[in-house]
Amino acid sequence: MSGNEAIARGSFEAGCRFTTGYPGTPSTEILESIAGYEGIFANWAVNEKVALETASGACLAGARSIVTMKHVGLNVASDPLMTLAYTGVGAGLVVVSADDHGIHSSQNEQDNRWYTLIAKIPILEPSDSEEARLFTVRTFEISERFDLPVLLRMTTRVSHSTSIIFPQGPVRSGQPTAPGKDPGRKVMVPSNARRARRTLEGKLQELGWFSEQLPLNRTERGTADYGIITAGISYQYVKEVAPHANVLKIALTNPLPAGRIQGFARDFRKVLVVEELDPFLEMQIKHLSPGIRGKEFVPSVSELTPDVMRDSVRRFTAGPHASEGPVAGQATGMPDVLQHSLVLCPGVPTGVSFTS
């Protein structure tokens, strides 16, 4: 399955009952695929904000729900997202942000991991289709355990590439129930919001302990004398280019497993953080282990490729006096491809004004 199809499968396995979203590459196929499963309501919303608000209503009625959108759509949905962290969600609520690294079909290359720091919510980052399926199931569980919306961050390569998955049967059943009134928790007037803010900080502390023990965060020992900390699609490039490296693969990237990171960093002469786009992990990890290296070797623009990753690892392992080589961020050995003009997705209403 593709990563998007695997999320749909994971939603079915998790007993999801309500799905909505707004179409946009690379997320569109998630909702289209979910619509093929019986017992799950699936419908497009007029925008991402409405999608998240209607899904939160379904969660209040006890129905696990998932909302899908591309990265720029989370800007539109950010208003309810911030407050849902205060009110809680009831049944599990998963928000999929499909980030478009490389700007293949978008107007920017924003890194939506920052939203989880602002909203104070967890985020999981799968690196292939099987993890997309499994993480979707686990994300619903985490959402309900901590009564928080959880961001599932996809990227173009994970969304559209295919790999083997190991499907399971539905793991949860049950019918939605009538929501009860609880204005002290659900109505965020200032007096309630101040109390909810303190509760949220307690949840984040519990999530930090939870992250330390989460099996999805794993260490892979190699024979090299250095370590690499990575997450999401970047893990695939690390394993291809540096198969002998010691790797700490982080699945739950907010909050980070601080103790696990510190222990990993102490074991090796030097440690590199590998991530696409912004130094989201690096900036946090440097507070835990100041000697960590990152964006001086790994580019902050566009997708990684095996060639870019190979150059980054070469310069990192060779030290500051390494010989000149390809500039990090510039792919090498890539074949020329045919260029074509921009084509908007079918059904996008701006198509008329774009072509007129």
KEGUPA-400752 format. One record per atom (N, C-alpha, C): x, y, z. Coordinates in steps of 0.2 Angstrom, whole numbers, plus 5000, padded with zeros to 4 digits. Layout:
N
XYZ;...
END
This chain:
356
500449945000;500050005000;500450065000;500150124998;500550184998;500450205006;500850255008;500750285015;500050305016;499750345011;499050365012;498550315013;498650265009;498150205009;498250165016;498850165018;499050135025;498750175030;498650235030;498350275035;497650255035;497350245029;496650225029;496550165032;496950115031;496950045034;496950055041;497450095044;497550095051;496950125054;496550175051;495950205053;495450155054;495350105049;494850055050;495050005055;495649985056;495949945061;495749975068;495850035069;495750075075;495050085077;494550065073;493850075074;493650145073;493950185069;493750255067;493050255064;492650305066;491950305064;491850365060;492250415060;492150485057;492750505054;492750525047;493350555044;493050615040;493450665040;493350725035;494050755034;494050805030;494650845028;494550885022;495050915020;495050955014;495550935009;495450925003;495850894998;496450934997;497050904996;497650944994;498250894994;498650894989;499250854988;499750874994;500050824997;500050754996;499550715001;498950745003;498550705008;497950675005;497750694999;497050684996;496850614996;497250564995;497150494994;496950465001;497050495006;496950465013;496150465014;495850515013;495050515014;494750475008;495050485002;494750444996;494750364998;495350345001;495450275003;494950255009;494950295014;494550285019;493750275017;493550305012;492850305010;492650235007;493250195006;493050125003;492950075009;493050095015;492950045021;492250055024;491850005025;491250005028;491250025035;490750065037;490650075044;490950145046;491350175041;491650245042;491350295038;491050345042;490850405038;491450445035;491350465029;491950495026;491650555021;491850615022;491550665018;492050725018;492050755013;492450825012;492150875016;492550925019;492250985022;492451045018;492151095019;492251155015;492851185016;493251175022;493851195023;494151155029;494751165031;495051125036;494851145043;494651205044;494451225051;493751195052;493351195047;492651165048;492751085049;493251055045;493350985046;493550965053;494051005056;494250995063;493751005068;493351055067;492751065071;492251015071;492050985065;491550935065;491850875068;492450855066;492750795069;492750795077;492850855080;492850865087;492250855090;491650875086;491050855088;490850785088;491150745083;491050675083;491350645089;491950665090;492350635096;491950655103;491650705103;491250715109;490650665110;490450645104;489950595104;490250525105;490850515106;491150455107;491450415101;491450445095;491650415089;492450435087;492850385087;493550405085;493550435078;493950485077;493850525071;494550545069;494650555062;495250575059;495150635054;495550685054;495550735050;496150745045;496050755039;496650755034;496650815031;497350835029;497450905026;498150905024;498350945019;499050955018;499351005023;499951025022;500251065027;499951135028;499851165022;499551235023;498851235026;498551175025;497851175028;497851175036;498451155039;498451165046;498451235048;498651285044;498651355046;497851375047;497451345042;496751365043;496451325049;496651265051;496351235056;496651245063;497151295063;497551305069;497151335075;496651375073;496251405078;495851355083;495451305080;495151255085;495751205088;496251195084;496751145086;497051175093;497151235094;497451265100;497051255106;496351265105;495951255110;495751185112;495751145107;495551075108;496051045113;496751065113;497151045118;496951055125;496551115126;496351135133;495751095134;495251085130;494651055131;494650985132;495150955129;495150875128;494750855122;494750795120;494350775114;493850715115;493850685121;493450625122;493650565118;493350545113;493650485109;494250515105;494650465103;495250485099;495150525093;495650585093;495550625087;496250635084;496350615078;496950615074;496950665069;497450715069;497550765064;498150745059;497950735053;498550715048;498750775045;499350795045;499650855042;500150815037;500050825030;500450795025;500850855022;501550855025;501950915023;502250895016;502350955012;502550945005;503350965005;503750925007;504450945007;504650944999;505050994997;505250994990;504751044986;504151064989;503651104986;503451074979;503251014979;503050984973;502351014970;501951034975;501251054973;500951104978;501451154981;501151194986;501451264985;501251314989;501551374989;502151394994;502251344998;502751355003;503051285006;503551285010;503851225012;503851225020;503351245023;503351255030;503351185034;503651185040;503751125044;503251125049;502751085049;502251095054;502351055060;502951035061;503051005068;503051065073;503151125071;503151185076;502551185079;501951175075;501351175078;501251135085;501551085085;501451045091;501751075097;502251115096;502551145102;502151205104;501851235099;501351295101;500751265104;500451215101;499851185104;499951145110;500551115111;500751075116;500351005116;500450975110;500150915108;500650865106;500550795106;500950745103;500950745096;501550725093;501650715086;501950645085;501750605080;502150545078;502250555070;502850525068;503150535062;503350465059;502850435055;503050375051;503550375046;503950325045;504450325039;504350285033;503750245034;503550205028;502850185029;502550145024;501850125024;501650085030;502050035032;501849995038;501850035044;502350085045;502350125051;501750175051;501550195044;500950245044;500350205046;500250145045;499650105047;499750095055;500250075057;500350055064;500350125068;500650175066;500650235070;499950265070;499550255065;498850275065;498450245071;498550185071;498150145077;498450165084;499050175084;499350195091;499150275092;499150315087;498950385088;498250385091;497750355089;497150355092;497150335099;497550285101;497650265108;497950315112;498450345110;498850405113;498350455114;497950475109;497450535110;496950515115;496750455116;496250445121;496550435128;497150415128;497550405135;497650475138;497850525134;497950585136;497450635135;496950615132;496350665130;496650725127;496950715121;497250765117;497250755110;497150805105;497250785098;497950775097;498050725092;498750705091;498850715083;499450745082;499650765075;500050705072;499850675066;500150625063;500450655057;501150665057;501450705051;501750655046;501450665040;501650635034;502050675030;502450655025;502850695020;502650665013;502850695008;502650675001;502950605000;503550595002;503850535000;503550475004;503350485010;502950425014;502250425011;501950475010;501250475007;501150435001;501650444996;501550424989;501950364987;502450344992;502850284990;502450224993;502650164990;502250104992;502750054996;502550025000;502949965004;502449915007;502749865009;502349805012;502049825018;501449815020;501149825026;500849755029;500749755035;500549685038;499849705042;499349705038;498649725041;498449675046;498049705051;497749675056;496949685056;496649645060;495849655060;495749715064;495049735064;494849795068;495049785075;495349825079;495549815085;495049855090;494549885088;494149925092;493449925089;492949915093;492249925091;491849965096;491249975094;490850015098;490450075095;489850095097;489450145094;489550205097;489450265094;489450325097;488950335102;489050375107;488550385112;488350465112;487850475116;487550545116;488050585121;488350645118;488750685122;488450715128;488750715134;488550745140;488750815141;488450855145;488650925146;489150925151;489750965149;490250975154;490551045153;490151095154;490451165152;491051185156;491251155162;491851175165;492451155161;492351095157;492951075153;492951095146;492351105143;492251115136;492151185134;491951225139;491851295137;492451335139;492851365135;493451395137;493351475138;492951485143;492951555145;493551565150;493851625151;494551625154;494551585161;494051585165;494151545171;494251475170;493951445165;494051375164;494651365160;494851415156;495451405152;496051405156;496051445161;496651445166;496751385169;496251355171;496251285175;496451235170;496251235164;496451185158;497151195156;497351255157;498151265155;498551225160;498451235166;498851195171;498751115170;498151095168;498051025167;498451005161;498451045156;498851025150;499651015151;499851065156;500551055157;500750985161;500250965165;500350905168;500250845163;499850855158;499850795153;500550795149;500850855148;501450855144;501950815148;501950825155;502450795159;502350715159;501750695159;501650625158;501850595152;501650635146;501850615140;502650605139;503050645142;503750645142;503950575145;503650555151;503850485154;503550435149;502950445146;502750395141;503250385135;503450435133;503950435127;504550395129;504750405135;505450365137;505350295136;504750265137;504550195137;504250165131;504150215126;503750195120;504150155116;503950095114;504350045110;504450075103;504050115100;504050145094;504750185093;504950215099;505650245099;506150195100;506550185095;507050125096;507750145094;508250105097;508950115096;509150055092;509550075086;509850015082;510550025082;510949975085;511649975086;511949955080;512549995078;512949975072;513649975075;514149965070;514849965071;515250025071;514850075069;515250145068;515350175075;515850225075;515950255081;515550325082;515050335078;514650395079;513950375079;513450415081;512750405082;512350455078;511750435075;511350475072;510650475075;510350535076;509650535079;509250565073;508750525072;508250545066;507550525067;507150545062;506450525063;506150535056;505550495055;505150505049;505550475043;505450515037;505750485031;506450495031;506750535035;507550545035;507850485038;507450445042;507750375044;507950335038;507550335033;507650295027;508250315023;508450375023;509050395020;509650375024;509550385030;510150365035;510250295034;509750245034;509950175034;510250155027;510050195022;510350175015;511050195014;511150255017;511850285016;512350265021;512150255028;512550245033;512250185037;512250125034;511950065037;512350035043;512950065044;513350035050;513350085056;512950145055;512850195060;512450165066;512550195072;512150185077;511550235077;510950215077;510350255076;509850255081;509650315083;509150325088;508550355084;508050305082;507450325078;506950345083;506750405082;506150435087;505550435083;505050405085;504350405082;503950465085;503950465092;503550525095;504050585096;503950635092;504450685092;504250745096;503750745099;503550795104;503050765109;503150755115;503850775118;504350725117;504950745117;505550695116;505650655122;505950595121;506150555126;506850575129;506850625133;507450665135;508050615138;507850575142;508350525145;508650485140;508250455136;508450415131;508950445126;508850505124;509250545120;509950555123;509950575130;510550595133;510950525134;510650475136;511050415136;511350395129;510950395124;511250385117;511850425116;511750495117;512250545115;512950525119;512850505126;513450485130;513850425127;513550385123;513850325121;514350335115;514350395112;514650395105;515150465105;515650455101;516150515101;515750575098;515350565093;514950625091;514250595088;513850645088;513150625086;512850675081;512550655076;512250695071;511450695071;511150745071;510350745070;510250755063;509850705060;509650715053;508850715053;508650775050;507950785049;507850835043;507350825039;507150865034;506850935036;507050985033;506851055034;507151085040;506751105045;506951145050;507351105056;507751135060;508051105065;507651095071;507051065070;506551055076;506851015081;507050955079;507350905084;508050935087;508450965082;509150985084;509051035090;508651085089;508651145094;508451115101;507951065101;507751035107;508350995110;508650955106;509150905108;509750935111;509950995108;510551035110;510451055117;509851065120;509751085127;509851025131;509850965128;509950905132;510650875132;510950895126;511650865124;511950925120;512350975123;512551025119;513051005113;513350955113;513850935108;513550905102;512850905101;512550875095;512650915089;512750885084;512850925077;512250915073;512150955068;511550955064;511550995057;511251045057;511151085051;511751115048;512351115051;512951135048;513151075043;512851015043;512950965039;512350945035;511750955037;511150925034;510750995032;510550995025;510251055023;509551065026;509351125026;508751155028;508251165023;508351155017;507951165011;507851105007;507151095005;506951035001;507050965004;506950915000;506950845003;507750825003;507850775007;508450745007;508450695001;509050674999;509150624994;509650574996;509750514993;510350474995;511050514994;511050554988;511650594987;511750644992;511250684994;511350734999;511550705005;511250655007;511350615013;512050595014;512250565008;512950535008;513450595009;513350645006;513850705007;513850735014;513250735017;513150755024;513550715029;513450645028;513750595032;514550605031;514750605025;515450615023;515850665027;515450725026;515750785029;515750785037;515250755040;515150745047;515650705050;515850645047;516250595049;517050615048;517150655042;517750675041;518050735045;517550775048;517750835052;517850895048;518050955052;518051015049;518551025043;518950985042;519450995037;519350945031;518750925030;518550875025;518650915018;518850875013;518950905006;518350925004;518450974999;517851004996;517450944992;516750954992;516350904989;515650944987;515150904985;514550934984;514250974989;513951024988;513651074993;513051034996;512951035002;512451005005;511751035003;511250995001;510651024999;510651024991;511151004988;511151004980;511250934978;510750904975;510750834973;511250824968;511650764968;512150754963;511950684959;512150684953;512050624949;511250614947;510850664948;510150654946;510050664939;509650624936;509550624929;509050684927;509150714921;508750764919;508050734918;507550774920;506850754919;506450804915;505950784911;505550834907;505150884912;505150944910;504850994914;504151004911;503651024915;502951034913;502751094917;502251124914;501951184917;501451164923;501351204927;500951194933;500251164931;500051114934;499351094933;498951084940;498451124941;498051114947;497651054948;497551034954;497150974955;496450984952;496150924949;495450934947;494950954952;494550994951;494051014955;494251074960;494851094959;495051154963;494751224960;494351254964;493951314961;494351364958;495051374960;495451424958;495651414951;495551354948;495751334941;495551384936;494951404937;494651454932;494951514932;495151544937;495451614938;496251604936;496451544937;497151534935;497251534928;496851504924;496951494917;496651554913;496251594916;495951644912;496351714912;
END
